Amino acid sequence: MSVHIFMSMTENLIKPFMKIVRKPSLSASLTKIMTAVVTLEHVDDSSAIAPVDRRTFGELLASNSSMAGFREDAEVTYQD
């Protein structure tokens, strides 16, 4: 049994809460957490389209970046 800190992101606010977890789980990396924090600080509308243009996608792919299932020219929101 362990205690985990979760972050709920609603209405562009981060609401941390703790929960007792009885089974093992993987934690998010600091990079993922900071990406969420920076996005919430700089994006007013999380339902707005976040462009994934071909040039940027190609650069990320060439540098072996994690793409989280996104494809070039995909229409995704910042919340996605």
Contacts in CASP RR format, 6 or more apart in sequence:
PFRMAT RR
TARGET T0000
AUTHOR 0000-0000-0000
METHOD contacts of the structure
MODEL  1
MSVHIFMSMTENLIKPFMKIVRKPSLSASLTKIMTAVVTLEHVDDSSAIA
PVDRRTFGELLASNSSMAGFREDAEVTYQD
1 20 0 8 1.000
1 21 0 8 1.000
1 22 0 8 1.000
2 20 0 8 1.000
2 21 0 8 1.000
3 18 0 8 1.000
3 19 0 8 1.000
3 20 0 8 1.000
3 21 0 8 1.000
4 18 0 8 1.000
4 19 0 8 1.000
4 21 0 8 1.000
4 25 0 8 1.000
4 27 0 8 1.000
5 16 0 8 1.000
5 17 0 8 1.000
5 18 0 8 1.000
6 16 0 8 1.000
6 17 0 8 1.000
6 18 0 8 1.000
6 19 0 8 1.000
7 14 0 8 1.000
7 15 0 8 1.000
7 16 0 8 1.000
7 33 0 8 1.000
7 36 0 8 1.000
8 14 0 8 1.000
8 15 0 8 1.000
8 16 0 8 1.000
8 17 0 8 1.000
9 15 0 8 1.000
9 36 0 8 1.000
9 40 0 8 1.000
9 46 0 8 1.000
9 79 0 8 1.000
12 40 0 8 1.000
12 43 0 8 1.000
12 44 0 8 1.000
12 46 0 8 1.000
13 40 0 8 1.000
14 36 0 8 1.000
14 37 0 8 1.000
14 40 0 8 1.000
39 46 0 8 1.000
39 78 0 8 1.000
40 46 0 8 1.000
43 78 0 8 1.000
45 78 0 8 1.000
46 77 0 8 1.000
46 78 0 8 1.000
46 79 0 8 1.000
47 77 0 8 1.000
47 78 0 8 1.000
47 79 0 8 1.000
48 77 0 8 1.000
48 78 0 8 1.000
49 75 0 8 1.000
49 76 0 8 1.000
49 77 0 8 1.000
50 76 0 8 1.000
50 77 0 8 1.000
50 78 0 8 1.000
50 80 0 8 1.000
52 70 0 8 1.000
52 71 0 8 1.000
52 72 0 8 1.000
52 73 0 8 1.000
52 74 0 8 1.000
52 76 0 8 1.000
53 72 0 8 1.000
53 73 0 8 1.000
54 72 0 8 1.000
54 73 0 8 1.000
57 67 0 8 1.000
57 70 0 8 1.000
57 71 0 8 1.000
57 72 0 8 1.000
57 73 0 8 1.000
58 72 0 8 1.000
60 67 0 8 1.000
61 67 0 8 1.000
70 76 0 8 1.000
END
